[in-house]
Amino acid sequence: MRKLKTSFMKSLAFILITIIVISSCTSKPVKVESVDTVLTLVAKVRAGNMEQYCELLKEQLEQIGINLQIEVLSWSEYVTEIITTHNYDLISVSLYGSGDGAIDIADVVEMYSSDSPMNFFGYNTSIDYNATLGTGINQWFIDQGKRIIPAYSEERIQHYWDWEQYLMDDLLLCMPLFSYKNYIAHWANLQGYNYSEGFVQSWGKMAWDGIHENQLMDKELVISSFSDGSSLNPLFQNDSLSSIINRFIMDPLVWYDADKTVWPHLAKSWGAINDTHIRIQLRKGIKWQPDPENLFLNETLTAEDVYFTFYSWKELSDEQLMYNWLEKMEIVDNYTIDFYIDGSIATPENEPYPPYLVQLNSPILPEHYLNQTQLIDGKTPDMNHSSWKHFSNHSFGTGILQLESYQPNSESLLSLNNDCWKLNETLLTDPELEWERRFGNQWVLEDLRIKVLNPGQTGFGLFEDGHIDLVNINTEKRNEYAENENFSVQNTYSLSISFFAFNLRSEREFIGNHEPCPLDPSITIGLAVRKAVAYAMNRTEMNQIVHEGEYEINHYPISRVFGIWCNPNIIKYSRDVSKARLYLLKAGLIENLTFPSYSISPKLDCHVLFLASSFVSFAVLIVALKRRKR
């Protein structure tokens, strides 16, 4: 009996020791023996998340025989590196963008051009020169995309899909990382709000289902914003408050939906007479809101307003350079205007400019109010006229809401414009507009109240106490609010993008090697190495470790926010060590595909050891118990 007890205690002790050993193992994982190093690459990075990505990439590349040397740079060192020295094989890039989405794809892909000031990649046209095209294939795609008319034709969309595939498969200038998201929280009793579409496009869909804590009215939406007290005149505005107000009050000729599809708005239609001559037809019967002095009543939108607006944007605004493409305008009749386009002053003939649609998204100004007097040329409006001062503090337009009060340091109030053309069903009978799906038809909410936040104030407290109905949030607050049944959380893709840029400059021995691969002359050694890195990279692991799995992997060289412009069949570099080594073999950097013997991955070895040891331990325990019973 004593022997059986002793045997049992030994078995139990063995199990406890096993658990202790395994616990120690999981807290201090065994280092993987790397494959013999076949080449060394230099990565330069700013501190933060990108540094963490680099450290993980270093481990991942070790498993295919690539040694990654990481240098963490200060901001000044980073700028010097990308502008002058270029002494890297990979460099981390994070580009941040904001706005309401009125941006043309051509403006974004320009950073991959040979003459881009952001040429992190060292791309030049000799790298992929094509004699028939007379330039590099990548450069041809970029240049040709600026010439295809209409701007949102299937031909142009397919053109950029083909460019994305070429860039990521045949050239591989970068390795995209993750799609960034913005988050917003609102009280759960608010129905119909869509963060991706925005306030204006959601207004006809929103309604309150009951009253939340400290909510005063069920026909009012209360939001917050920052303000520096800039002008409400969109020609000169530069803060979020005035932008929100004018988005509701004024209308553009065309409207950009969340997926970057462009729709007619104040313009009933637009079309190209030729590549540099477009004709715009306006909707009839669109009434202007009353001006702040009540001088003009029952005014309607005409081609004069459009002419005046774009003349002012081109000649007077803070964004004059954005309208250089507009050579001249001609009014055909009260509801028709022609734009003449010249996309380049470098050539004697007029050149097309597809991104003009972005500027057609500009808010239209009331000519009858702001053009009461002109300068001596009889054309330029007199901005010293009192109407301009009134308009900077009390703008008005043709939109769904009109301004009741504007206090840039405290709060502003907008109310429903009952004479708005968007409420007139006779103007919205065009089935191709899909108006009800896009803008709704409820129009239940009557007021928008905008509270101005002080510098450094987040608005979280106001939201939690019920004094505002929505608030922009970070990921920490997102997690907190998502668990609160009183709140709903939404997200949308950001314009921001991050990636590892490959340096294709010829002085880089491996990444920038433009000699053909010994075992596959159809690709260069540099491309083979870049593909090896791409297939060895484990972005799923990066996402899990750095972001707890909450980010989405981005496969595109542009932000996911561009919707219809993202190629649905783009090549995807999922982790595949066998493919990575195949490309090293093609490049002549390894002799065969056989993996050298090395230990189990540090992510798996302790788990395997734990299972095996536990099985043995419990087997011993069962045997001991059976003997004890005997």
N, C-alpha and C positions, 0 to 999 in steps of 0.2 A: 504493500500500500504506500509506504514511504517512497519507494522507487517511482511509483506511478505519479505521486504528487510532485516529486522532484522533476520528472519528465514533463509534466504539465507546466510547471513553473518555468522551466527552461524554454518551452515552446512559447509561452506568453511573453517571456523576456525577449525572445527572438523577434516576435512581432513588434513589440514596443521599440526595439532598436531599429528595426526596419523602417518604422514610421518616422522616427527621429532622423534617420539618415536621409530618407526621402524628403522630409521637410527641409532639411539643410540643403539638399540638392535643388529643390524648387526655388529657394531664395537666392542660391548662388549657382546659376546654370553653368554647365560644363561648356567650355569654349570649343567651337567646332574647329577641327583641323582643316585649314583652307587648302584648296588645290594649289599646286605649284604656280607661282606668279609668272604670267607670260607677258604682261605689260603693265605699265603704271600710268594712271591718268591724274590730272590735277583738277580739283574742284574748288571754286571760290564761292563764298556764301556769306550773307549777312547773318547775324545772330538771330535766334528765334526759331520759329517752326521750320524754316528752310534748313537751318543747321541740323535739326533733328532728322529731317528727311535725309540729309547727306550722310549722317552717321549710320542710319539704317541702310542706305544704298551701299555704303562701304562694306557692310557685312554681306549684303546680297551679292555684290560683285566678287567678293573673295571666293565664293563658291564656284565661280567659273574661271578663276585665275587672273582676275584684274585687281590690281592694288589701287585704291583711290586715296590720294593725298588731299586732305581737306585743309583749307586756309580760311579762317573766319576774319572778315574785313570790317573795318570801320566804314562809315558812310563815305568819307572823303576818299579812302582807299578803293572802295567799290566803284565810285564814279570814275576815278583815274583808270581803273582796270578796264571798264567797258568802253571808255572813250579813247584811251591812248595806248596802254600797254598790251592788252589782250593776251596776257600770259596765263591762259587757262585752257582746259579741255571742256569743262562744263562750268557754267555759272548759273546761280539761282536768280530768277527774275520774278518779281511780283508787281503787277500793274493794276492800279486801282482806278475804277471809273464810277461815275454816278450820272444821273440824269433820267429823263422820262422815256428814253428809248428811241428818240428821233435821231438816229445815226445811221449812216450808210455803211454797208459792208466794205466798200472800197477804202474808206478812211481807216478802217481797222487793219486790213491786211497790208497796208502800206508799210508797216513796221518790218515786214519780211522782204522789202524791196532792197536792191543793191545800194541805193543811195539814201536809205533811211538813216536818220540820226540815231535810231535805236537798233542799229545792225549789230546786235550781240553775237550774231552767228558767223560773221565774216563772209557772208554770202556775196559773191560777185558773179557776173554773167558768164565768165569763163568756166565756172564749175559745171554748168549744165548747158553749155552753148549748143545751139542748134542752127546749122547753116541755113536751112530753109526759112526759119523764123528770123534769123539775123540777130538773135539775142539769146539769153538764157531762157530755158523753158519756164522756170518760175517767174522770171521778170515778164515774160510774154503774158502769162496768165494774169499777173497784176495789172499790167498796162491795158490789156484787152478788156478787162472787167470794167474799166472806166469808160469804155466806148460803146458798150452794148446797150441799145435802146429797144424797148422801154426798160426802165430801171428794175421793174419787178416782173419781168417776163420769165417764162419757164427757161428760155435760153440762158438768161443771165444767172438764174439760180443754179442750173445745171453746170454752168461754167465754173462757178465758185465751188460746187461740190467736187468737180474734177480737179480743181486746184488743191483743195484740201487733201484729197487722196494722193495726188502727186507729191505734195509737200511732205506728207507723213510717211509715204511708202518709198518713193524713189529718191527723195532728197534728205528727209529727216533732219530738219534744222533744230528741232526741239522735242522735248518729251513733256507733254502737258501733265499736270498733276491733278488738281481738284477743282470742282465747280463750287465757287463761293456762293453763299446765300445770305440774304437779308431776312430779318425776322420782325414780325409785328404781332402785338397782342391786342385783343379787343374784348369787351364784355360779351359774354356768350349769348346774351339776349339780342344782340345785333345780328339780323339776318340779311343775307344777300351781298355782303361786302366781299370783294375779291381783291386781294393785295396785289396780285400780278397786273390786274387791269387798272387799278388805281381808283381814287375817290370819284373823279368825274364820270368815268365809265360805269361805276357801280351805283351812282346816285339814283338812277331809275329802278334799281333792284333792291335797294336797302329799305328796311323797316324794323321797328322795334317790336319784340315779343315780350311785352311786360316792361317793368321799370327796375333798373338795378339800383344799388345803394347810392344815395346822393344824386341820382338822376332827376332833373327838374322837369323835363318835358319829353314826350315820346315822339315829337316831330322835329327834334333838333339833334344834330350831331356835334359833339364837342371834341376838338383835337388840339394839339399843341404844336408849336413851331418856334424856331429861333429867328431873330430879326436884328438887323443892324440899322433899321430905319431907312433903307434905301428907297428909291423912287418906285412907285407903282407903274410908271411908264415902262413897258417891257423893253424899250430901246436901251434903257439904262439900268435895269434892275439887276441886282447881284446877290440877293438873299432868298432863303427858302420861303419866308412868309409871303413876299410879293409874288413869288413864283406860284405858290398854291392859289393865291387869290386870283391871279390872272388866268390860271388854267381853268378856273370855274367861270370867270366873267367873260373871257374872250374866246374866240374860235379861230382855228386855222383853216386853210383851204383843204388840207388833207389830214387824215387821222392815222396814227400808228397804233395798231393793236399790240398786245403783249408779245405775240409771236413775230413781230416786225412786219406783219402784213399791212399794206397801205390801202386806205379806203377813201373815197370821196367824202368831203365834209361840207364846208361852205361851197366848195367847188362841186358842181353837179357832175362834171367830168373834166378830164384833161387828156390831150392826145398830141402826138408828134406829127406836125406837118412835114418836117424832115428832122434829121438828127440834131439840128441846132435851132429848131423853131417849134415851140409848143403853143397850143391854143387851150385856154382855160375857159370853161363855161360855168357861170355862177348860178346858184339857185335863186329863184325869184321869191319875193315876198318876205325876206328875212329882215325883221325889224331891229333897229338899234335900241338899246336901253336909253332912258333919258340921260342927258348930260347933267353934271352936278349943278349947273346954273339954270337948267330948264329953258335953255334958249332955243333948242331944236326938238320939235316933237314929231313923231310919226315918220322919222327918217328910216329909209331902207337901204340895205347893202347894194352897192353898185360897183362897176369896174373902176370908178374913180377912187374908191376906198382901197382897192387892191393896188392900183398904180401908186397912190400916195404912200401906202404901207411899205412897198418894196423899194421905192425911192428913198424913204426915210431909213430903212434898214441898211441900204447900200451907202448912203451919203452922210448919215447923221449918227447912227447907233454906235455902241461900244463894240459891235461885232461886224464892222464893215467888211473885213477881209473874207468873211464867210459868204459874201454876196458878189465877189469879183466875177463869178461866172455869168452874171446877168449883164449882158451888153446893152440892151435897150428894151423898152416896152412900147406897145401900141394898143390903144383902146379901139376895139372894133365896134362895139355898141355898148349899151348900158350893162350888159351881162356877159360880155365877151372881151377877153384881153389876150394879147399875144406876147409871149416872152421870147427874146432872141438870146441864144446862149453861145458863149465862147469859153470852153473849158481850159484853154491855154493861150496865153499871150505870146508864147514862143514861136507860134506858126502864123503865117499871113492869113490863112483861112480859118474860119470859125471851127472849133473843135467841140464835139459833144461832151456833156458833163452829167452822167446819170445821177450823181448825188444831189442834184438840184431839188429832188423831192424832200430832202431833209429840211431845206429852207422853206418849202411850201407848207411846212408844219408850223411856221411862225404865226403868232397871233395877229389878226387883221385889225388895223387902227381906224378910228372914225375920221375920215377926211373932212367931213362937214364941220367938225368941231375944232380940229387941230390945224386946219389950213385956212383959217379966216383971213390972215394976212401973210404976205410973202416978202422975201428980200427983194432987192433991186432987180435980180434976174427974173423975177416973176414966176419962179419955179420952186425955189427952196423955201419951205415954211419958216415963218418968223418964230423962233423958239422963245423969244422974249415976250410974245403975246401972253396975256393972262391965262388963256386956255391951257397952255402947257403947264403952268404952275398948278392950276386946279386939277389937271389930269394926273399929275405926279402924286397927288394925295387922294384922288377919287377917280380911278379909272373906270371905264365902262365899255361894254362890248355887245355881243350878240348871244352870250352864253346862258347856261341854265340857271345860274345864280347872278344876283346883282349886289353891289356893295351898299350896305346900310351905314356902317361906321368903320373907320380905320384908325386904330390907335396902336402904332408900331411898338410901343413900350408896354402895353398891357394886353389888350385883346381887340379883335375885329369881328364884325358880324356881317354875314352875307345871307340874303333871303332869296326864295324862289322867284325867278323871273317868269311870271305867268304868260307873258307875250313871247316867250322864247320859241323859235322855230322848231325846236326839238319836241314840243308839245303839240304841234300842228300835224295831225295825221295825214293831211292832204299833201304835205311836203315829203312824207316818208313812205310813199307807196311803192317805191322801187324795191322789188324783192331781192335784187342783187346786193343791197345794203345790209340785209340781215339785221335790221335795226333793233328789233325787239331782243334778239339773242345777244347782241353786242352791248346795248345801252339800257335794256329793260323798258318797262312801260308802267311802273307803279307810281313814281313821283310822289311818294308819301311824305318824305322828309321835306320840311319847309325852310329850315335855317341851318347854317353852318357857323359855329362859333369857334374862333381860333384863339387860344390863350398863348401868350408869348412867354417862353421860358427865359429865365435869367441865365447868364453865362455860368457854366458848370452844373446847371440843373439838368437832371435826366428826364424828369416827368414821371418816374416810377411811382413816387408817393402820391401824386395827383391821380394817377390811374388807379392805384390800389384802393384809394379812398373814394373812387367813383366820381371825381370832379372832371376827368376827361375820359373819353370813351375808347380811345386807341392810344397806343404808344409804341414807338420803335424800341426794340429790345436787343440785348446781347444773348449769347448762348446760355449764360448762367441764369438769366431771368427767364429765358425760354423754358428751361427745365423746370424752374419753379412754377411758372404760370401754367405749364402744360398739365401739372398735377392738381391744379385748382379748377374745380368744376364751374366756377363763376366766369372763367376766362377761356377764350379760344386763341390759339396761336396759328399763324400762317407764315409761310416763307415764299420767297421768290428768288430766282437766280439774279446774281449781281453781275455787273459789267466787268468786274475784276477777274483777273486770270493770273495763274502762276505756272511756271514751267522751269525745267532745266534746259538752258540753251547750250547746244553743241557749237564748238568753235571750229569752223571748217577752214580756217586760214591755213595755208600750206605749211607754215612753220610748225604746226602741231603734228608730231611724228605719226600718230595713229589716227586720231579723230579726223584730222585734216589731210590724210593721205589720199591723193587722187589717182594713184596708180591702180590698174585693174587687179582684182583678186586672182591669185595664182590658180585657184580651183574653180573660179566662176568669173570669167572676164566681163560678164554683163554688168557687174557692179564693182565699185571701187573698194579698196581696202578700208578707207574711212567710213563708207556707208555700212560695210559689214561690221565694223567695230561699233558704230552707233546703234545698229540693230541688235548686236549682242548685248549692249548696255540696256537697251529698251526692253528686251525680253527677259533679262535678268532682274530688272527692277520689279519689286513687289509693292505696288501702290496700295493694295488691299491691306498689307501688313502695316504700311506707313499710316494709313487711315485709322486702323484699329488702335495702334499704339499712341499716336499723337492726338487723334481726334475722337477716340472711343467709337469709331465706325460711323460717325454721323455725317461725314462728307461724302460727296459723290465723285467718283473718278471721272475726269474729263478726258475724252479721247480726241478733242478738236484743238486746232491751233488758234481758235477764237473762243470767246465766252459762250456758254450754253444759252445765254439770254438772247442770242441771235436766232433762235427758233428755226424758222424755215430755211435759213442759210446753212445749217449744220447738216452735213452729209450723213444720212441715216446708215449708209453702208461703209463708213470710214474704217480703215484698218485699225484694229484694236490690239495693243501690245499687252496682253495678259502675261503674267509670269510663266515662263516656259524655259527652264534651264537647258533642256535638250536643244531647242532652237537657238538659244544664245551661243552654245558651244558649236553648233553647226556653222554659224556665221564666223566664229573664230577660226574654224577649220577652213572655210572658204578663203579667209584672209591669209592662210598659211601660218597662223600664229600657234596652232596646236597640230599635233600629228595625227590624232584620231579622236573619236568621240567617246572613247572609254573613260569613265570617271575613275580617278585614283581613289584608293580606299581611304575613307575618312569617317569620323564618327557621326552618329545620328545628329540631326539638327538640334540646336540648343532649345528650340521651342518644343521638341518632341521627346528628347532623350530621357528626361526625368519622368515623364508620363509613362513611357514604355517600361522603364525600370520599376516604377511604382506598381504597375499592373502585374508585371512578372513576379516581383518580390512578394506582393500581396497574395498572389495565387499560391506561391510556395508556402508562405507563412500560414495561411489558413488551412492549407492541406495538412501541414504538420500539426496544427491545433486540432483538427478533426480526428486525426489518427490518435493523438494523445488522449482526447476525450473518450474515444472508443475503448482504448486500453484501460482507461480509468473505470469505465462502467464494468468491464470484465472483472 
